Amino acid sequence: MYTLFRLDQSRGSQVLLDVLSEEFQGVIGCDYFSAYRKYMRLND
Protein backbone atom coordinates (compact mmCIF):
# COMPACT_ATOMS: atom_id res chain seq x y z
CA MET A 1 0.00 0.00 0.00
CA TYR A 2 1.21 3.50 -0.80
CA THR A 3 0.12 6.99 0.15
CA LEU A 4 0.89 9.84 -2.21
CA PHE A 5 0.95 13.50 -1.28
CA ARG A 6 1.52 16.23 -3.83
CA LEU A 7 1.76 19.91 -3.08
CA ASP A 8 0.37 21.96 -5.94
CA GLN A 9 -1.02 25.45 -6.37
CA SER A 10 -4.21 23.93 -7.80
CA ARG A 11 -6.73 21.54 -6.27
CA GLY A 12 -8.32 20.86 -9.66
CA SER A 13 -8.92 17.50 -11.32
CA GLN A 14 -6.04 18.12 -13.76
CA VAL A 15 -3.62 17.51 -10.88
CA LEU A 16 -5.15 14.05 -10.41
CA LEU A 17 -4.82 13.35 -14.13
CA ASP A 18 -1.18 14.45 -14.07
CA VAL A 19 -0.36 12.19 -11.11
CA LEU A 20 -2.61 9.17 -11.66
CA SER A 21 -3.28 9.29 -15.42
CA GLU A 22 -6.49 7.96 -16.94
CA GLU A 23 -5.46 4.34 -16.38
CA PHE A 24 -5.25 4.31 -12.57
CA GLN A 25 -6.76 1.06 -11.24
CA GLY A 26 -6.26 1.58 -7.51
CA VAL A 27 -8.43 2.89 -4.73
CA ILE A 28 -8.83 6.60 -4.02
CA GLY A 29 -9.75 7.57 -0.49
CA CYS A 30 -11.27 11.02 -0.64
CA ASP A 31 -13.73 13.45 0.91
CA TYR A 32 -15.70 13.82 -2.36
CA PHE A 33 -14.19 17.18 -3.15
CA SER A 34 -15.39 18.16 -6.64
CA ALA A 35 -12.03 17.40 -8.31
CA TYR A 36 -12.23 13.78 -7.14
CA ARG A 37 -15.83 13.43 -8.34
CA LYS A 38 -14.87 14.84 -11.75
CA TYR A 39 -11.87 12.51 -12.01
CA MET A 40 -14.02 9.48 -11.16
CA ARG A 41 -16.75 10.57 -13.59
CA LEU A 42 -14.30 11.08 -16.46
CA ASN A 43 -12.38 7.86 -15.84
CA ASP A 44 -15.13 5.43 -14.91
C-alpha distance matrix in Angstrom:
0.0 3.8 7.0 10.1 13.6 16.7 20.2 22.8 26.3 25.5 23.4 24.4 22.7 23.5 20.9 18.2 20.0 20.2 16.5 15.1 18.3 19.8 17.8 14.3 13.2 9.9 10.1 11.7 12.4 15.8 19.2 21.0 22.5 24.7 22.7 19.8 22.4 24.1 21.0 20.3 24.0 24.5 21.6 21.9
3.8 0.0 3.8 6.5 10.0 13.1 16.6 19.2 22.8 22.3 20.5 21.7 20.2 20.8 17.9 15.6 17.6 17.4 13.6 12.8 16.4 18.4 17.0 13.5 13.4 10.2 10.4 11.0 11.7 14.6 18.0 19.9 20.7 22.9 20.6 18.1 21.1 22.5 19.4 19.4 23.2 23.3 20.7 21.7
7.0 3.8 0.0 3.8 6.7 10.2 13.4 16.2 19.6 19.2 17.3 19.0 18.0 18.9 15.7 13.8 16.4 16.1 12.4 12.3 16.1 18.4 17.7 14.1 14.6 11.3 10.7 9.9 9.9 12.1 15.3 17.4 17.9 20.3 18.1 15.9 19.2 20.7 17.9 18.3 22.1 22.4 20.3 21.5
10.1 6.5 3.8 0.0 3.8 6.6 10.1 12.7 16.3 16.0 14.5 16.2 15.4 15.8 12.4 11.0 13.7 12.9 9.3 10.1 13.9 16.6 16.5 13.3 14.7 12.1 11.9 10.4 11.0 12.3 15.4 17.1 16.8 18.8 16.2 14.6 18.2 19.1 16.3 17.4 21.0 20.9 19.1 20.9
13.6 10.0 6.7 3.8 0.0 3.8 6.7 9.7 13.1 13.3 12.2 14.5 14.6 15.0 11.4 11.0 14.1 13.0 10.0 11.8 15.3 18.2 18.8 15.8 17.7 15.3 14.6 12.3 12.3 12.5 14.9 16.7 15.7 17.8 15.3 14.4 18.2 19.0 16.7 18.4 21.8 21.7 20.5 22.6
16.7 13.1 10.2 6.6 3.8 0.0 3.8 6.2 9.9 10.4 10.1 12.3 12.9 12.6 8.8 9.6 12.4 10.7 8.5 11.3 14.3 17.4 18.6 16.3 18.8 17.0 16.7 14.1 14.6 14.2 16.2 17.4 15.8 17.3 14.3 14.4 18.1 18.3 16.1 18.5 21.5 20.9 20.2 22.7
20.2 16.6 13.4 10.1 6.7 3.8 0.0 3.8 7.0 8.6 9.2 12.1 13.7 13.3 9.8 11.7 14.4 12.6 11.3 14.4 17.0 20.1 21.7 19.6 22.2 20.5 19.9 17.0 17.1 16.0 17.3 18.5 16.2 17.6 15.0 15.8 19.5 19.4 17.9 20.6 23.3 22.7 22.5 25.2
22.8 19.2 16.2 12.7 9.7 6.2 3.8 0.0 3.8 5.3 7.1 9.5 11.6 10.8 7.8 10.6 13.0 11.2 11.1 14.3 16.2 19.1 21.3 19.7 22.7 21.5 21.0 18.0 18.4 16.8 17.8 18.4 15.6 16.2 13.4 15.1 18.5 17.8 16.6 19.8 21.9 21.1 21.4 24.4
26.3 22.8 19.6 16.3 13.1 9.9 7.0 3.8 0.0 3.8 6.9 9.2 12.2 11.5 9.5 12.8 14.9 13.4 14.1 17.2 18.7 21.2 23.8 22.4 25.5 24.5 23.8 20.5 20.7 18.6 18.9 19.2 15.9 16.1 13.8 16.2 19.2 18.3 17.8 21.1 22.8 22.0 23.0 25.9
25.5 22.3 19.2 16.0 13.3 10.4 8.6 5.3 3.8 0.0 3.8 5.5 8.7 8.5 7.1 10.3 12.3 11.8 12.8 15.3 16.5 18.5 21.4 20.2 23.3 22.4 21.7 18.3 18.8 16.4 16.6 16.2 12.9 12.6 10.2 13.0 15.7 14.6 14.4 17.8 19.2 18.5 19.7 22.6
23.4 20.5 17.3 14.5 12.2 10.1 9.2 7.1 6.9 3.8 0.0 3.8 6.8 8.3 6.9 8.7 11.5 11.9 12.3 14.1 15.7 17.3 20.0 18.4 21.1 20.0 18.8 15.3 15.4 12.8 12.9 12.5 9.2 9.3 7.0 9.6 12.4 11.9 11.9 14.9 16.6 16.4 17.6 20.1
24.4 21.7 19.0 16.2 14.5 12.3 12.1 9.5 9.2 5.5 3.8 0.0 3.8 5.4 5.9 7.5 9.4 10.6 11.9 13.2 13.9 14.9 18.1 17.1 19.9 19.5 18.6 15.3 16.2 13.7 14.0 12.5 9.5 8.1 5.2 8.5 10.6 9.1 9.4 12.8 13.9 13.3 15.0 17.7
22.7 20.2 18.0 15.4 14.6 12.9 13.7 11.6 12.2 8.7 6.8 3.8 0.0 3.8 5.3 5.2 6.5 8.8 10.1 10.5 10.8 11.3 14.5 13.8 16.6 16.6 16.0 13.1 14.7 12.7 13.8 11.8 9.7 8.0 4.3 6.5 8.6 6.5 5.8 9.5 10.7 9.8 11.2 14.0
23.5 20.8 18.9 15.8 15.0 12.6 13.3 10.8 11.5 8.5 8.3 5.4 3.8 0.0 3.8 5.3 4.9 6.1 8.6 9.8 9.4 10.7 14.0 13.9 17.3 17.7 17.9 15.3 17.3 15.8 17.2 15.5 13.4 11.8 8.1 10.0 12.1 9.6 8.3 12.0 13.1 11.2 12.2 15.6
20.9 17.9 15.7 12.4 11.4 8.8 9.8 7.8 9.5 7.1 6.9 5.9 5.3 3.8 0.0 3.8 5.4 5.0 6.2 8.4 9.4 11.7 14.4 13.4 16.8 16.5 16.6 13.9 15.6 14.3 16.1 15.2 13.1 12.5 8.8 10.1 13.1 11.6 9.7 13.1 15.1 13.7 14.0 17.2
18.2 15.6 13.8 11.0 11.0 9.6 11.7 10.6 12.8 10.3 8.7 7.5 5.2 5.3 3.8 0.0 3.8 5.4 5.2 5.6 7.2 9.0 11.4 10.0 13.1 12.8 12.9 10.5 12.7 11.9 14.2 13.3 12.0 11.7 7.9 7.8 10.9 9.8 7.1 10.0 12.5 11.4 11.0 13.9
20.0 17.6 16.4 13.7 14.1 12.4 14.4 13.0 14.9 12.3 11.5 9.4 6.5 4.9 5.4 3.8 0.0 3.8 5.5 5.3 4.5 6.3 9.3 9.2 12.8 13.6 14.5 12.8 15.6 15.1 17.5 16.0 14.9 13.8 10.1 10.2 12.4 10.4 7.4 10.4 12.3 10.0 9.5 13.0
20.2 17.4 16.1 12.9 13.0 10.7 12.6 11.2 13.4 11.8 11.9 10.6 8.8 6.1 5.0 5.4 3.8 0.0 3.8 6.0 5.7 8.9 11.2 11.0 14.8 15.3 16.5 14.9 17.5 17.1 19.6 18.7 17.2 16.5 12.6 13.1 15.8 13.9 11.1 14.1 16.1 13.8 13.1 16.6
16.5 13.6 12.4 9.3 10.0 8.5 11.3 11.1 14.1 12.8 12.3 11.9 10.1 8.6 6.2 5.2 5.5 3.8 0.0 3.8 6.0 9.5 10.7 9.4 12.8 12.7 13.9 12.4 14.9 15.2 18.0 17.7 16.7 16.8 13.1 12.6 15.8 14.8 11.5 13.9 16.7 15.0 13.6 16.7
15.1 12.8 12.3 10.1 11.8 11.3 14.4 14.3 17.2 15.3 14.1 13.2 10.5 9.8 8.4 5.6 5.3 6.0 3.8 0.0 3.8 6.7 7.3 5.6 9.1 9.4 11.0 10.2 13.4 14.1 17.3 16.7 16.5 16.4 13.0 11.6 14.3 13.5 9.8 11.4 14.3 12.8 10.7 13.5
18.3 16.4 16.1 13.9 15.3 14.3 17.0 16.2 18.7 16.5 15.7 13.9 10.8 9.4 9.4 7.2 4.5 5.7 6.0 3.8 0.0 3.8 5.5 6.1 9.9 11.4 13.5 13.0 16.4 16.9 19.8 18.6 18.2 17.4 13.9 13.0 15.0 13.4 9.8 11.6 13.7 11.2 9.2 12.5
19.8 18.4 18.4 16.6 18.2 17.4 20.1 19.1 21.2 18.5 17.3 14.9 11.3 10.7 11.7 9.0 6.3 8.9 9.5 6.7 3.8 0.0 3.8 5.8 9.0 11.4 13.4 13.2 16.8 17.3 20.0 18.2 18.3 17.0 13.9 12.8 13.8 12.0 8.6 9.6 11.1 8.4 6.0 9.2
17.8 17.0 17.7 16.5 18.8 18.6 21.7 21.3 23.8 21.4 20.0 18.1 14.5 14.0 14.4 11.4 9.3 11.2 10.7 7.3 5.5 3.8 0.0 3.8 6.2 9.3 12.1 13.0 16.8 18.1 21.2 19.8 20.4 19.6 16.7 14.8 16.0 14.8 11.3 11.3 13.2 11.1 7.8 9.8
14.3 13.5 14.1 13.3 15.8 16.3 19.6 19.7 22.4 20.2 18.4 17.1 13.8 13.9 13.4 10.0 9.2 11.0 9.4 5.6 6.1 5.8 3.8 0.0 3.8 5.8 8.6 9.5 13.3 15.0 18.4 17.4 18.3 18.2 15.3 13.0 14.6 14.3 10.5 10.3 13.1 12.0 8.6 10.2
13.2 13.4 14.6 14.7 17.7 18.8 22.2 22.7 25.5 23.3 21.1 19.9 16.6 17.3 16.8 13.1 12.8 14.8 12.8 9.1 9.9 9.0 6.2 3.8 0.0 3.8 7.0 9.3 12.9 15.2 18.7 17.9 19.5 19.7 17.4 14.4 15.6 16.0 12.6 11.1 14.0 13.6 9.9 10.1
9.9 10.2 11.3 12.1 15.3 17.0 20.5 21.5 24.5 22.4 20.0 19.5 16.6 17.7 16.5 12.8 13.6 15.3 12.7 9.4 11.4 11.4 9.3 5.8 3.8 0.0 3.8 6.6 9.9 12.7 16.4 16.3 18.0 18.9 16.9 13.6 15.2 16.4 13.1 11.7 15.1 15.3 12.1 12.2
10.1 10.4 10.7 11.9 14.6 16.7 19.9 21.0 23.8 21.7 18.8 18.6 16.0 17.9 16.6 12.9 14.5 16.5 13.9 11.0 13.5 13.4 12.1 8.6 7.0 3.8 0.0 3.8 6.4 9.5 13.1 13.3 15.5 16.9 15.4 11.8 13.4 15.3 12.5 10.8 14.4 15.5 12.8 12.4
11.7 11.0 9.9 10.4 12.3 14.1 17.0 18.0 20.5 18.3 15.3 15.3 13.1 15.3 13.9 10.5 12.8 14.9 12.4 10.2 13.0 13.2 13.0 9.5 9.3 6.6 3.8 0.0 3.8 6.1 9.8 10.1 11.9 13.6 12.1 8.5 10.7 12.8 10.4 9.3 13.0 14.3 12.4 12.6
12.4 11.7 9.9 11.0 12.3 14.6 17.1 18.4 20.7 18.8 15.4 16.2 14.7 17.3 15.6 12.7 15.6 17.5 14.9 13.4 16.4 16.8 16.8 13.3 12.9 9.9 6.4 3.8 0.0 3.8 7.2 8.8 10.9 13.5 12.8 9.4 11.5 14.3 12.7 11.6 15.1 17.0 15.6 15.5
15.8 14.6 12.1 12.3 12.5 14.2 16.0 16.8 18.6 16.4 12.8 13.7 12.7 15.8 14.3 11.9 15.1 17.1 15.2 14.1 16.9 17.3 18.1 15.0 15.2 12.7 9.5 6.1 3.8 0.0 3.8 5.5 7.3 10.2 10.0 7.1 9.3 12.3 11.5 11.0 14.1 16.1 15.6 15.8
19.2 18.0 15.3 15.4 14.9 16.2 17.3 17.8 18.9 16.6 12.9 14.0 13.8 17.2 16.1 14.2 17.5 19.6 18.0 17.3 19.8 20.0 21.2 18.4 18.7 16.4 13.1 9.8 7.2 3.8 0.0 3.8 5.5 9.1 10.2 8.2 9.5 12.8 13.1 12.7 15.1 17.5 17.7 17.8
21.0 19.9 17.4 17.1 16.7 17.4 18.5 18.4 19.2 16.2 12.5 12.5 11.8 15.5 15.2 13.3 16.0 18.7 17.7 16.7 18.6 18.2 19.8 17.4 17.9 16.3 13.3 10.1 8.8 5.5 3.8 0.0 3.8 6.1 7.9 5.9 6.0 9.5 10.5 10.0 11.7 14.4 15.1 15.1
22.5 20.7 17.9 16.8 15.7 15.8 16.2 15.6 15.9 12.9 9.2 9.5 9.7 13.4 13.1 12.0 14.9 17.2 16.7 16.5 18.2 18.3 20.4 18.3 19.5 18.0 15.5 11.9 10.9 7.3 5.5 3.8 0.0 3.8 5.6 5.6 6.6 8.9 10.3 11.1 12.6 14.6 15.8 16.6
24.7 22.9 20.3 18.8 17.8 17.3 17.6 16.2 16.1 12.6 9.3 8.1 8.0 11.8 12.5 11.7 13.8 16.5 16.8 16.4 17.4 17.0 19.6 18.2 19.7 18.9 16.9 13.6 13.5 10.2 9.1 6.1 3.8 0.0 3.8 5.4 5.0 6.1 8.6 9.9 10.4 12.2 14.1 15.2
22.7 20.6 18.1 16.2 15.3 14.3 15.0 13.4 13.8 10.2 7.0 5.2 4.3 8.1 8.8 7.9 10.1 12.6 13.1 13.0 13.9 13.9 16.7 15.3 17.4 16.9 15.4 12.1 12.8 10.0 10.2 7.9 5.6 3.8 0.0 3.8 5.5 5.1 6.1 8.6 9.8 10.6 12.2 14.0
19.8 18.1 15.9 14.6 14.4 14.4 15.8 15.1 16.2 13.0 9.6 8.5 6.5 10.0 10.1 7.8 10.2 13.1 12.6 11.6 13.0 12.8 14.8 13.0 14.4 13.6 11.8 8.5 9.4 7.1 8.2 5.9 5.6 5.4 3.8 0.0 3.8 5.4 5.0 6.1 8.5 9.9 10.5 11.8
22.4 21.1 19.2 18.2 18.2 18.1 19.5 18.5 19.2 15.7 12.4 10.6 8.6 12.1 13.1 10.9 12.4 15.8 15.8 14.3 15.0 13.8 16.0 14.6 15.6 15.2 13.4 10.7 11.5 9.3 9.5 6.0 6.6 5.0 5.5 3.8 0.0 3.8 5.5 5.2 6.0 8.6 10.0 10.4
24.1 22.5 20.7 19.1 19.0 18.3 19.4 17.8 18.3 14.6 11.9 9.1 6.5 9.6 11.6 9.8 10.4 13.9 14.8 13.5 13.4 12.0 14.8 14.3 16.0 16.4 15.3 12.8 14.3 12.3 12.8 9.5 8.9 6.1 5.1 5.4 3.8 0.0 3.8 5.5 5.0 6.1 8.5 9.9
21.0 19.4 17.9 16.3 16.7 16.1 17.9 16.6 17.8 14.4 11.9 9.4 5.8 8.3 9.7 7.1 7.4 11.1 11.5 9.8 9.8 8.6 11.3 10.5 12.6 13.1 12.5 10.4 12.7 11.5 13.1 10.5 10.3 8.6 6.1 5.0 5.5 3.8 0.0 3.8 5.5 5.3 6.0 8.3
20.3 19.4 18.3 17.4 18.4 18.5 20.6 19.8 21.1 17.8 14.9 12.8 9.5 12.0 13.1 10.0 10.4 14.1 13.9 11.4 11.6 9.6 11.3 10.3 11.1 11.7 10.8 9.3 11.6 11.0 12.7 10.0 11.1 9.9 8.6 6.1 5.2 5.5 3.8 0.0 3.8 5.5 5.2 5.6
24.0 23.2 22.1 21.0 21.8 21.5 23.3 21.9 22.8 19.2 16.6 13.9 10.7 13.1 15.1 12.5 12.3 16.1 16.7 14.3 13.7 11.1 13.2 13.1 14.0 15.1 14.4 13.0 15.1 14.1 15.1 11.7 12.6 10.4 9.8 8.5 6.0 5.0 5.5 3.8 0.0 3.8 5.6 5.5
24.5 23.3 22.4 20.9 21.7 20.9 22.7 21.1 22.0 18.5 16.4 13.3 9.8 11.2 13.7 11.4 10.0 13.8 15.0 12.8 11.2 8.4 11.1 12.0 13.6 15.3 15.5 14.3 17.0 16.1 17.5 14.4 14.6 12.2 10.6 9.9 8.6 6.1 5.3 5.5 3.8 0.0 3.8 5.9
21.6 20.7 20.3 19.1 20.5 20.2 22.5 21.4 23.0 19.7 17.6 15.0 11.2 12.2 14.0 11.0 9.5 13.1 13.6 10.7 9.2 6.0 7.8 8.6 9.9 12.1 12.8 12.4 15.6 15.6 17.7 15.1 15.8 14.1 12.2 10.5 10.0 8.5 6.0 5.2 5.6 3.8 0.0 3.8
21.9 21.7 21.5 20.9 22.6 22.7 25.2 24.4 25.9 22.6 20.1 17.7 14.0 15.6 17.2 13.9 13.0 16.6 16.7 13.5 12.5 9.2 9.8 10.2 10.1 12.2 12.4 12.6 15.5 15.8 17.8 15.1 16.6 15.2 14.0 11.8 10.4 9.9 8.3 5.6 5.5 5.9 3.8 0.0
